[in-house]
C-alpha cells in the first residue's frame, strides 16, 4: 500500500458529506466575495447614501513659502558676539548633538557666526 492509498482510506466522503463540504465552501467563497465587494465599494456607496466618508479626500498640500528678509530699519543691528552668545548657550545645552552652520546678516551678507 502506498502512502496516498492510506490517506484515501481516511478521507472517505459519502454523498451527503460531500454535498455538505461543497455547500460550506460555496457559502464561504460567497461571503468572502461579498465582503471584498463591500470593502472596495464602501466609499462610493457611502457618498451615494449621503453619509460621511471616513477619512475622505486628502487635504491639499501645504504651500511652503520660505523667505528671509532683513529686519526693519528701527531694529537693532545684529553683532557676531551677540549671535554667538545666544547660540553658544543653546548648543551647550546638548540637545542639538553635533551642530554646525553659518549665520548671515540678511541685509549686509556679513557672517555673524
Secondary structure, 3 states (H helix, E strand, C coil): CCHHHHHHHHCCCCHHHHHHHHHHHHHHHHHHHHHHHHHHHHHHHHHHHCCCCCCCCCCCCCCCCCCCCCCCCCCCCCCHHHHHHHHHHHHHCCCCCCCCCCCECCCCCCECC
